[in-house]
Structures are given as structure tokens and as C-alpha cells.
Amino acid sequence: MTDLREALAAYAGWQGYRHAERVDAWLARLEVNRPELEAFRAAPTPDIAPYVPRPTAVVPAQGEGTGSPSLAADAAAAIARARAASDLHAFTWLADSPSHAPGGFLAGVPVAIKDLMLVKGAPLTAGSRASDDALATRDAEVVARIRASGAAIVGLTSLHEYAYGITSDNPRFGRVVNPAARDRIPGGSSGGSAAAIAAGIVRLAVGTDTAGSIRIPAACCGIVGLKPSYDALPRDGVIDLAFSLDHVGPMAAGVDDCAAFFAAMLGLGAPPRWTRRDLAGVTIARLGGYFAQPLDEDVRRAVDEACAAAAKDGARVAERSVDGMELAPAIQFNTITPEATAYHAERLAQRGEQYGEDVRVRIEIGLFLPGQWYVKAQRMRAALAARVDALFNEASVLLCPTLRTPAPPIGGARVDIGGRDYPLHTGVTNLTLPFNLCGLPAVSVPWSRSRDGVPVSIQVVAPRGEDWRALAVAQRLERAAPWRGAAGKR
């Protein structure tokens, strides 16, 4: 162990990062990730070209109707609600008098933006003391499109620092509270966006998703979140976590709202015709294997019920699995870690002590992963993506839970799921991260509540570029969900 400690300190120093006192933290974090590291070392390198993520053009669907709700609301009232709910710690900044463009199909609708992207006149903190906090002089491209739709930006939402985590326990602004279950994590990293919607402050908010950071908080808080196809929405003006995994996407109170917001973020003049009358002609692959074991019993019951409802609505449902999916967490770890460390390396060397401890150590351990492992991970990723894509030769969409278990309690470092023990981050991201690796559109929809009253959500996944198909199937399932009647839709 002494030799390893010395080697870590020496290697970090060789890279210009001279913080030998950090060795104990590095060793502890590497121990948490031992399963991914060992699985990755043992896996053979596929004889396939490294994965190169491709931007995806999302063509508007031509369905049976727009499915667009009336979203008219008073932006000033939304700000008042946010101030009244300050105990949620969901916002990092609130506008005093939001303005919006005249006209547009979201005219006057209050919208919250994750504090990870440029909003003109507002600070960009990324939830960290290591940021400069300079007021933005322009909007990120996706924010500019939202303004052009007429929406009113009422504030910036809190997040897990630099989007690198799933609890939204923020060292600068405080822990985001989950309005749907105050003793449970709100999810992350877009926890503030989810909490603002779940609390009824706004119906629309922007999130980002690298391993599930839209869908996880959506599931924890009982709202809807769409991770679009890779780069269907521009990331200009958005802080990267891991460039090949990052997605910008809409979060909303319901699927109709989410679709309308997605249209605005795409820069469309109005929502397209995207809805379905029923699921006749749709084939749903219920994902088994890795996606089915282990599951909390309430989660398993939700998937059973959702599949039965889909069949009743005309869909054909068949179980399918993906060989090698158990390696997805290891591939993700060896992709997100070096990409995130590369982005933060200079700031880490200059301001390391200003990061929160959990994010700092995750960035630091990227210093120790061999460069060839990143290339191996991209080869493995390409092979996995090809196997997932092959499912769409016989299925219209894929269906699985968003999380293996309802939102875990606050403060735990590990989570037990069906008798299997996971580190918290691993257990929560297991079922969302594969679709970041593959760049596929995925929608999280609340289905029911657990026996403890905690939201339980399902996830609908479509082929790359078929985001509207995912939304259309999700809407049909949302209409059948017990959540709609038991908890009410905000």
C-alpha cells in the first residue's frame, strides 16, 4: 500500500498536480470504483473502430395531432412561488422582472434554466465556488431559442456541482430538497430543475444529461424528462462534463408539456403533429437481463403494469436483452472520468480546494487512468451501441425502469437493491447511462408510487433521431399510468 501511495503522489506530481495530501481520498475513491476497474481490465478489446458520437438531426414527426397543451402562466407569479419555496434550495438565481419576446407559442410561459449554461445578464456558477461568476453577455444557443419562442426565463436552477453527481447536495447553495419525498434525494445533476417543476413553481425547465442527469431527477421527483438523441440540441454555451456523453434536454410536468418545450428548444415555430391515437402497430422490447435484475419489487410491478397497459392499447410486447450490457458501467466510467478530468484539469490545478470534496476527488482520479483505457472504452462502446441498435430491427421502442429502486434516502453512501449492495452513484445510474453511451433518445415518465409514497418511473427509448416516437409512446403510457389518478398531474 505504501508503494501505491507513493506512486500515486509521484504520478500526480509528474502531471503538475502537487497535492500529495490527497492520496487517501484518491485511494478511497478508487476502491469505490474497483468493480468497474476490474471488469474493464478483464474485458477483451473488441476488434471494432472506436466509437465516435454523431450529431443527430431530429425530424419532426407527423402524427395525429400536436398534443400541445395551453402553457399560459404568469412569470412574476412563478418568481414569487420560487421565493416562497426557498427552503427547497432549487434556484441559484432569480430574475427580478423577466422579459420575453412577443408572440411565439410559449409566450409568457415561465421557464427555469439549469445553472450550467449562459443566460444573458445572469451569473454562470455551475453550482461551484471554483467558478468565476461573471455575468453572461450572451445566451447559450438553446436558451436563445427558448427566448425566441416567447418564454420568460425566471431563474437558474441549482444542480450537483459541475453536473458531476446524482444527489444535488450542493456545497455552495445547499442540498436541493425533493418536493415529492423530502427524505429522499431529488436526483441529479439537474435536481433543481426537477424540484422546481415538482413543487409547481414552473412547468418547464432545462436540464443536461451525461449519465442520467435529466431522467434520474425526473424519476426521483415524479416529473417527465427527455434526454434527446446525441446533439439533437446544441451545446454551444453549455459547460461540458463529458463531451461525448452530454445532452441538453427538456423537463416538464407532463409529456405534452415536455414535447412543446422540446419543439421550442429545437427552434421550431410550433410543435409538430406527433401524438398517437393508440399503440397499435408498435412493438415494445421490454429489456430483460441487466435491466431486470436486481429491481425493487415496486419498480418491477410498475414495469409489469406498464407492459400490460401497452398491450391493452394495441402494442406487441416481447422481452429482449443485450449481451455484454453488464459492462456498460465500466465503459461509462472509463469514458466520463477522463473526459471530465480533461475539461477541469487546469482549473483543478489552480483552484482544487474550491471544489466540493465529492466532485474534486472524482476529477482527480481521472489523472490515474491509462490513456489506452479510454480508447479501449470507445471500442467497447461501439460494440455495445451496435448490439442495442440491432434491437430496433424488431422493436419500435425499448422499455425499462428509469431507476432500479425508488429515490434512495438522503445521506446514504450505498444502496441495497434486491439484496445486492451498490455504491449510491452506481446503483442510481445503472439503467440510464447505457443510453448516453449509445446516444439514443430516452424519456422518463412517472408510472406509480411505491408503498412508501415515492415516485416510480419507467423509461421509453427510441432509435437515434426518433425522439418524437419516444414521446408519443410515452404519452400513451402516461395516460394509462396510476400516477395520473392517484397523485394527480400538476
C-alpha positions as CSV (number, residue, x, y, z in Angstrom):
1,M,0.0,0.0,0.0
2,T,2.9,2.3,0.8
3,D,4.3,1.8,-2.7
4,L,0.9,2.5,-4.2
5,R,0.5,5.7,-2.2
6,E,3.9,6.9,-3.2
7,A,3.3,6.0,-6.9
8,L,0.0,8.0,-6.9
9,A,1.6,11.0,-5.3
10,A,4.6,10.9,-7.7
11,Y,2.4,10.4,-10.8
12,A,0.1,13.3,-9.9
13,G,3.2,15.5,-9.3
14,W,4.6,14.5,-12.6
15,Q,1.4,15.8,-14.2
16,G,1.8,19.1,-12.4
17,Y,-0.8,18.3,-9.7
18,R,1.2,18.6,-6.5
19,H,-1.3,17.6,-3.7
20,A,0.3,14.6,-2.0
21,E,-2.1,15.0,1.0
22,R,-4.9,14.0,-1.3
23,V,-3.7,10.3,-1.6
24,D,-6.0,8.9,1.0
25,A,-9.0,10.4,-0.8
26,W,-7.8,9.0,-4.1
27,L,-7.4,5.5,-2.7
28,A,-10.8,5.6,-1.1
29,R,-12.5,6.7,-4.3
30,L,-10.6,4.2,-6.5
31,E,-11.8,1.5,-4.1
32,V,-15.4,2.6,-4.6
33,N,-14.9,2.1,-8.4
34,R,-13.0,-1.2,-8.0
35,P,-15.8,-3.2,-9.7
36,E,-15.8,-1.1,-12.8
37,L,-12.0,-1.1,-12.9
38,E,-11.7,-4.8,-12.5
39,A,-14.4,-5.6,-15.0
40,F,-12.8,-3.3,-17.5
41,R,-9.3,-4.7,-17.1
42,A,-10.7,-8.3,-17.6
43,A,-12.8,-7.5,-20.7
44,P,-11.2,-8.1,-24.1
45,T,-10.8,-5.2,-26.5
46,P,-13.3,-5.6,-29.4
47,D,-11.9,-5.6,-33.0
48,I,-14.0,-2.6,-33.9
49,A,-13.3,1.1,-34.6
50,P,-13.6,3.4,-31.6
51,Y,-16.9,5.0,-31.0
52,V,-17.4,8.4,-32.5
53,P,-20.6,10.1,-31.4
54,R,-22.6,11.6,-34.2
55,P,-24.8,14.7,-34.0
56,T,-28.4,13.8,-34.8
57,A,-31.0,15.8,-36.8
58,V,-34.4,15.2,-35.3
59,V,-37.1,15.3,-37.9
60,P,-40.5,16.5,-36.7
61,A,-43.0,13.6,-36.6
62,Q,-46.2,13.6,-38.5
63,G,-48.7,12.1,-36.1
64,E,-52.4,12.6,-35.3
65,G,-52.3,15.9,-33.5
66,T,-50.0,18.4,-31.9
67,G,-50.6,17.2,-28.4
68,S,-49.7,20.8,-27.3
69,P,-51.3,22.0,-24.0
70,S,-52.0,25.5,-23.0
71,L,-49.0,26.6,-21.1
72,A,-50.0,30.2,-20.4
73,A,-48.8,31.3,-16.9
74,D,-47.7,34.4,-15.1
75,A,-43.9,34.6,-14.9
76,A,-44.0,37.1,-11.9
77,A,-46.1,34.6,-10.0
78,A,-43.6,31.9,-10.7
79,I,-40.8,34.0,-9.2
80,A,-43.0,34.7,-6.1
81,R,-43.6,30.9,-5.8
82,A,-39.9,30.3,-6.0
83,R,-39.1,32.8,-3.3
84,A,-41.8,31.3,-1.1
85,A,-40.3,27.9,-1.6
86,S,-36.7,29.0,-0.8
87,D,-36.3,26.0,1.6
88,L,-36.1,23.8,-1.5
89,H,-32.8,25.3,-2.5
90,A,-33.8,24.7,-6.1
91,F,-32.7,28.0,-7.5
92,T,-29.2,29.7,-7.6
93,W,-30.5,32.9,-9.1
94,L,-33.9,34.5,-9.7
95,A,-34.8,37.3,-12.2
96,D,-36.4,40.4,-10.8
97,S,-38.6,41.2,-13.8
98,P,-38.4,38.5,-16.6
99,S,-38.9,39.7,-20.1
100,H,-40.0,37.6,-23.1
101,A,-40.3,38.0,-26.8
102,P,-43.7,39.0,-28.0
103,G,-45.7,36.2,-29.7
104,G,-44.4,32.7,-30.0
105,F,-46.2,29.5,-28.9
106,L,-44.7,29.7,-25.4
107,A,-45.4,33.4,-25.0
108,G,-45.2,34.4,-21.3
109,V,-44.6,30.9,-20.0
110,P,-42.1,30.8,-17.1
111,V,-39.1,28.6,-17.7
112,A,-36.2,27.8,-15.4
113,I,-32.7,27.1,-16.8
114,K,-30.1,24.8,-15.2
115,D,-27.1,26.9,-13.9
116,L,-24.7,25.2,-16.4
117,M,-25.3,27.4,-19.4
118,L,-25.1,31.0,-20.5
119,V,-28.1,33.2,-19.7
120,K,-27.5,36.8,-20.7
121,G,-27.3,39.0,-17.6
122,A,-27.1,36.2,-15.1
123,P,-24.1,34.6,-13.4
124,L,-22.9,31.2,-14.6
125,T,-21.8,29.3,-11.4
126,A,-22.3,25.7,-12.3
127,G,-23.0,25.4,-8.6
128,S,-19.3,25.8,-7.6
129,R,-17.1,28.1,-5.7
130,A,-14.4,27.4,-8.3
131,S,-16.4,29.3,-11.0
132,D,-15.8,33.0,-11.9
133,D,-19.5,34.0,-11.5
134,A,-19.1,36.6,-14.3
135,L,-22.4,37.8,-15.7
136,A,-23.1,36.3,-19.1
137,T,-23.0,38.6,-22.1
138,R,-25.0,36.3,-24.3
139,D,-27.3,33.3,-24.2
140,A,-26.4,29.7,-24.9
141,E,-27.9,28.8,-28.3
142,V,-30.7,26.6,-26.7
143,V,-31.5,29.5,-24.3
144,A,-31.8,31.9,-27.3
145,R,-34.2,29.5,-28.9
146,I,-36.3,29.3,-25.8
147,R,-36.5,33.1,-25.6
148,A,-37.5,33.3,-29.3
149,S,-40.5,31.0,-28.5
150,G,-41.7,33.8,-26.2
151,A,-41.0,32.0,-22.9
152,A,-39.9,34.1,-19.8
153,I,-36.8,32.9,-18.0
154,V,-37.5,33.3,-14.3
155,G,-34.2,32.0,-12.8
156,L,-31.4,29.5,-12.8
157,T,-31.8,26.2,-11.0
158,S,-29.3,24.5,-8.7
159,L,-27.5,21.3,-9.5
160,H,-24.9,18.9,-8.4
161,E,-21.6,20.8,-8.7
162,Y,-20.5,21.0,-12.3
163,A,-23.1,18.3,-13.0
164,Y,-20.8,15.6,-11.7
165,G,-23.1,13.7,-9.3
166,I,-26.6,12.4,-8.6
167,T,-27.7,13.8,-5.2
168,S,-27.7,17.6,-5.9
169,D,-26.2,18.1,-2.5
170,N,-24.5,21.3,-3.4
171,P,-21.6,22.7,-1.3
172,R,-22.3,26.3,-2.3
173,F,-26.0,26.6,-2.4
174,G,-27.2,23.8,-0.2
175,R,-28.9,20.5,-0.7
176,V,-31.8,20.6,-3.2
177,V,-34.9,19.2,-1.5
178,N,-37.2,16.7,-3.2
179,P,-40.8,18.1,-3.0
180,A,-42.2,14.6,-3.8
181,A,-40.4,12.9,-0.9
182,R,-38.4,15.2,1.3
183,D,-36.4,12.4,3.0
184,R,-35.2,11.1,-0.4
185,I,-32.6,12.5,-2.8
186,P,-34.0,14.7,-5.6
187,G,-31.6,13.1,-8.1
188,G,-29.0,14.9,-10.1
189,S,-27.4,16.5,-11.6
190,S,-30.5,18.5,-12.7
191,G,-32.1,18.3,-9.2
192,G,-33.0,21.9,-9.0
193,S,-34.9,21.8,-12.3
194,A,-36.8,18.7,-11.3
195,A,-37.6,20.2,-7.9
196,A,-38.9,23.5,-9.3
197,I,-41.3,21.5,-11.5
198,A,-42.4,19.1,-8.8
199,A,-43.1,22.0,-6.4
200,G,-45.3,23.6,-9.0
201,I,-43.1,26.7,-9.4
202,V,-42.7,26.2,-13.1
203,R,-44.0,23.6,-15.6
204,L,-40.9,23.7,-17.8
205,A,-37.2,23.6,-17.0
206,V,-33.9,22.8,-18.9
207,G,-31.6,20.1,-17.8
208,T,-28.5,18.3,-19.0
209,D,-27.8,14.6,-19.0
210,T,-24.4,12.8,-19.1
211,A,-25.3,9.5,-17.3
212,G,-28.9,10.1,-16.4
213,S,-28.9,13.7,-15.1
214,I,-32.3,14.6,-16.6
215,R,-34.0,11.2,-16.2
216,I,-32.8,10.5,-12.7
217,P,-34.1,13.6,-11.0
218,A,-37.3,13.3,-13.2
219,A,-37.8,9.9,-11.7
220,C,-36.9,10.9,-8.1
221,C,-39.3,13.9,-8.2
222,G,-42.1,12.4,-10.3
223,I,-41.9,14.5,-13.4
224,V,-41.1,13.9,-17.1
225,G,-37.6,14.3,-18.6
226,L,-36.4,13.7,-22.1
227,K,-32.7,13.0,-22.9
228,P,-32.8,13.6,-26.7
229,S,-30.6,12.0,-29.3
230,Y,-27.0,13.0,-29.0
231,D,-26.5,16.6,-30.1
232,A,-30.1,17.0,-31.3
233,L,-30.0,20.1,-29.2
234,P,-26.9,22.4,-29.4
235,R,-24.4,22.5,-26.5
236,D,-23.0,25.9,-27.5
237,G,-22.7,28.0,-24.4
238,V,-23.1,24.9,-22.1
239,I,-20.4,23.8,-19.7
240,D,-19.2,20.3,-20.6
241,L,-18.9,17.5,-18.2
242,A,-18.0,14.7,-20.7
243,F,-18.4,16.0,-24.3
244,S,-19.2,12.7,-25.9
245,L,-21.9,11.8,-23.4
246,D,-23.5,15.2,-22.7
247,H,-27.1,16.0,-23.8
248,V,-29.3,19.1,-23.2
249,G,-33.0,18.4,-22.8
250,P,-36.4,19.4,-21.6
251,M,-38.0,18.6,-18.2
252,A,-41.7,19.2,-17.6
253,A,-44.8,18.4,-15.6
254,G,-46.1,16.1,-18.3
255,V,-45.3,14.6,-21.6
256,D,-47.3,17.1,-23.6
257,D,-45.5,20.0,-21.9
258,C,-42.2,18.3,-22.5
259,A,-42.9,17.9,-26.2
260,A,-43.9,21.5,-26.6
261,F,-40.8,22.6,-24.8
262,F,-38.6,20.3,-26.9
263,A,-40.1,21.9,-30.0
264,A,-39.1,25.3,-28.7
265,M,-35.6,24.1,-27.9
266,L,-35.3,22.7,-31.5
267,G,-36.1,26.2,-32.8
268,L,-39.4,25.1,-34.4
269,G,-42.2,27.7,-34.9
270,A,-44.7,25.4,-33.3
271,P,-44.9,21.8,-32.1
272,P,-45.3,19.3,-34.9
273,R,-48.0,16.7,-35.2
274,W,-46.6,13.9,-33.0
275,T,-49.2,12.1,-30.9
276,R,-50.8,8.7,-31.5
277,R,-54.4,7.5,-31.1
278,D,-53.2,4.2,-29.7
279,L,-50.2,1.8,-29.7
280,A,-51.5,-0.4,-32.5
281,G,-48.6,-1.4,-34.7
282,V,-46.0,-0.6,-32.1
283,T,-43.6,-3.3,-30.9
284,I,-42.1,-2.8,-27.5
285,A,-39.0,-4.6,-26.4
286,R,-39.1,-5.0,-22.6
287,L,-35.5,-5.1,-21.6
288,G,-34.5,-8.1,-19.5
289,G,-31.2,-9.4,-18.2
290,Y,-29.1,-6.5,-16.9
291,F,-32.2,-4.2,-16.9
292,A,-34.3,-6.7,-14.9
293,Q,-32.0,-7.9,-12.1
294,P,-32.0,-6.7,-9.5
295,L,-35.1,-4.5,-9.2
296,D,-37.0,-3.2,-6.2
297,E,-40.4,-5.0,-6.1
298,D,-42.4,-1.8,-6.6
299,V,-40.3,-1.0,-9.6
300,R,-40.8,-4.5,-11.1
301,R,-44.5,-4.2,-10.5
302,A,-44.6,-0.8,-12.3
303,V,-42.9,-2.3,-15.4
304,D,-45.3,-5.2,-15.4
305,E,-48.2,-2.9,-15.3
306,A,-46.8,-0.6,-18.0
307,C,-46.3,-3.5,-20.3
308,A,-49.8,-4.8,-19.7
309,A,-51.2,-1.3,-20.3
310,A,-49.2,-1.0,-23.6
311,A,-50.5,-4.4,-24.7
312,K,-54.1,-3.3,-23.9
313,D,-53.5,-0.2,-26.0
314,G,-52.6,-2.3,-29.0
315,A,-48.8,-2.8,-28.7
316,R,-47.0,-6.1,-29.0
317,V,-44.6,-6.6,-26.1
318,A,-41.7,-9.0,-26.1
319,E,-38.7,-9.4,-23.7
320,R,-35.3,-8.8,-25.1
321,S,-31.8,-8.5,-23.6
322,V,-28.4,-7.1,-24.7
323,D,-25.3,-9.3,-24.5
324,G,-22.5,-7.5,-22.6
325,M,-24.7,-4.8,-21.1
326,E,-23.2,-5.6,-17.6
327,L,-20.0,-3.9,-18.8
328,A,-21.9,-0.6,-19.5
329,P,-20.9,1.0,-16.1
330,A,-17.3,0.2,-16.7
331,I,-17.4,1.7,-20.2
332,Q,-19.1,4.7,-18.8
333,F,-16.6,5.1,-16.0
334,N,-13.7,4.9,-18.4
335,T,-15.3,7.5,-20.7
336,I,-16.8,10.1,-18.3
337,T,-13.8,10.2,-16.0
338,P,-11.0,11.1,-18.5
339,E,-13.3,13.5,-20.4
340,A,-14.3,15.3,-17.2
341,T,-10.7,15.5,-15.9
342,A,-9.5,16.8,-19.3
343,Y,-12.1,19.6,-19.1
344,H,-11.3,20.5,-15.5
345,A,-7.5,19.9,-15.4
346,E,-6.4,23.5,-15.5
347,R,-9.0,24.8,-13.0
348,L,-8.3,21.8,-10.8
349,A,-4.6,22.6,-10.6
350,Q,-5.3,26.3,-9.8
351,R,-8.5,26.1,-7.6
352,G,-8.7,22.5,-6.4
353,E,-9.5,23.4,-2.9
354,Q,-12.6,25.4,-4.1
355,Y,-14.3,22.3,-5.4
356,G,-16.7,20.3,-3.2
357,E,-14.9,17.1,-1.9
358,D,-17.0,14.6,-3.8
359,V,-16.6,16.3,-7.2
360,R,-12.9,17.1,-6.6
361,V,-11.9,13.5,-5.9
362,R,-13.8,12.3,-9.0
363,I,-12.0,14.7,-11.2
364,E,-8.6,13.9,-9.5
365,I,-8.8,10.1,-10.1
366,G,-9.0,10.8,-13.8
367,L,-5.3,11.6,-13.5
368,F,-4.5,8.0,-13.0
369,L,-6.4,6.2,-15.7
370,P,-4.2,5.0,-18.6
371,G,-4.8,6.7,-21.9
372,Q,-5.2,3.4,-23.7
373,W,-8.1,2.6,-21.5
374,Y,-10.1,5.5,-23.0
375,V,-9.5,4.1,-26.5
376,K,-10.5,0.6,-25.3
377,A,-13.6,2.0,-23.7
378,Q,-14.6,3.6,-27.1
379,R,-14.2,0.3,-28.9
380,M,-16.3,-1.5,-26.3
381,R,-18.8,1.4,-26.5
382,A,-19.1,1.0,-30.3
383,A,-19.7,-2.8,-30.0
384,L,-22.4,-2.2,-27.3
385,A,-24.1,0.5,-29.3
386,A,-24.3,-1.8,-32.3
387,R,-26.0,-4.5,-30.2
388,V,-28.5,-2.0,-28.9
389,D,-29.2,-0.6,-32.3
390,A,-29.9,-4.2,-33.6
391,L,-32.9,-4.4,-31.2
392,F,-34.6,-1.9,-33.4
393,N,-34.7,-4.3,-36.3
394,E,-37.6,-6.0,-34.4
395,A,-38.8,-3.3,-32.0
396,S,-40.2,0.2,-32.3
397,V,-39.1,1.2,-28.8
398,L,-37.4,-0.2,-25.7
399,L,-38.9,-0.1,-22.2
400,C,-37.3,-0.5,-18.9
401,P,-37.3,1.2,-15.4
402,T,-35.6,4.6,-15.1
403,L,-34.1,3.5,-11.7
404,R,-33.7,0.1,-10.1
405,T,-35.2,1.4,-6.9
406,P,-37.3,4.5,-5.9
407,A,-35.3,7.5,-4.9
408,P,-32.8,6.5,-2.1
409,P,-32.8,8.2,1.3
410,I,-30.7,11.3,1.8
411,G,-27.3,10.8,3.2
412,G,-26.5,7.2,2.3
413,A,-23.3,6.2,0.5
414,R,-24.6,2.9,-0.6
415,V,-28.0,1.4,-1.7
416,D,-29.4,-2.1,-1.3
417,I,-31.4,-3.3,-4.3
418,G,-33.0,-6.7,-4.2
419,G,-30.3,-7.9,-1.8
420,R,-27.4,-6.6,-3.9
421,D,-25.3,-3.8,-2.5
422,Y,-24.2,-0.9,-4.8
423,P,-22.3,2.4,-4.3
424,L,-25.0,5.0,-4.4
425,H,-23.9,6.6,-7.7
426,T,-23.5,3.2,-9.5
427,G,-26.9,2.0,-8.3
428,V,-28.8,5.1,-9.3
429,T,-27.2,5.5,-12.8
430,N,-27.2,1.8,-13.9
431,L,-30.3,1.9,-16.1
432,T,-29.9,5.4,-17.6
433,L,-26.2,5.5,-18.6
434,P,-26.4,2.9,-21.4
435,F,-28.4,5.3,-23.5
436,N,-25.9,8.1,-23.0
437,L,-23.2,5.7,-24.3
438,C,-25.4,5.0,-27.3
439,G,-26.8,8.5,-27.9
440,L,-30.4,7.3,-28.0
441,P,-33.5,9.4,-27.1
442,A,-34.9,8.3,-23.7
443,V,-38.0,9.6,-21.8
444,S,-38.6,9.1,-18.1
445,V,-42.3,9.0,-17.2
446,P,-43.8,8.6,-13.7
447,W,-45.9,5.5,-13.5
448,S,-46.8,4.9,-9.9
449,R,-45.8,5.4,-6.3
450,S,-44.0,2.9,-4.1
451,R,-45.5,1.6,-0.9
452,D,-43.7,4.5,0.9
453,G,-45.3,7.0,-1.5
454,V,-42.1,7.7,-3.5
455,P,-42.4,8.1,-7.3
456,V,-41.6,5.1,-9.5
457,S,-40.9,5.8,-13.2
458,I,-40.5,3.9,-16.5
459,Q,-38.2,4.8,-19.4
460,V,-39.0,4.7,-23.1
461,V,-36.1,4.5,-25.6
462,A,-36.3,5.0,-29.3
463,P,-33.8,4.8,-32.2
464,R,-31.4,7.6,-32.8
465,G,-33.3,10.6,-34.3
466,E,-36.7,9.2,-33.4
467,D,-37.3,11.5,-30.4
468,W,-40.9,12.2,-31.3
469,R,-41.6,8.4,-31.4
470,A,-40.3,8.1,-27.9
471,L,-42.5,11.0,-26.7
472,A,-45.6,9.6,-28.5
473,V,-45.3,6.2,-26.8
474,A,-44.5,7.8,-23.5
475,Q,-47.6,9.9,-23.8
476,R,-49.8,6.9,-24.3
477,L,-48.3,5.2,-21.3
478,E,-48.7,8.3,-19.2
479,R,-52.4,8.4,-19.9
480,A,-52.7,4.8,-18.5
481,A,-50.5,5.4,-15.5
482,P,-51.9,5.0,-12.0
483,W,-49.8,8.0,-11.1
484,R,-52.2,10.2,-13.1
485,G,-55.2,9.3,-11.0
486,A,-53.6,8.6,-7.6
487,A,-51.3,11.6,-7.4
488,G,-52.8,14.0,-9.9
489,K,-51.0,15.7,-12.7
490,R,-49.7,19.2,-12.0
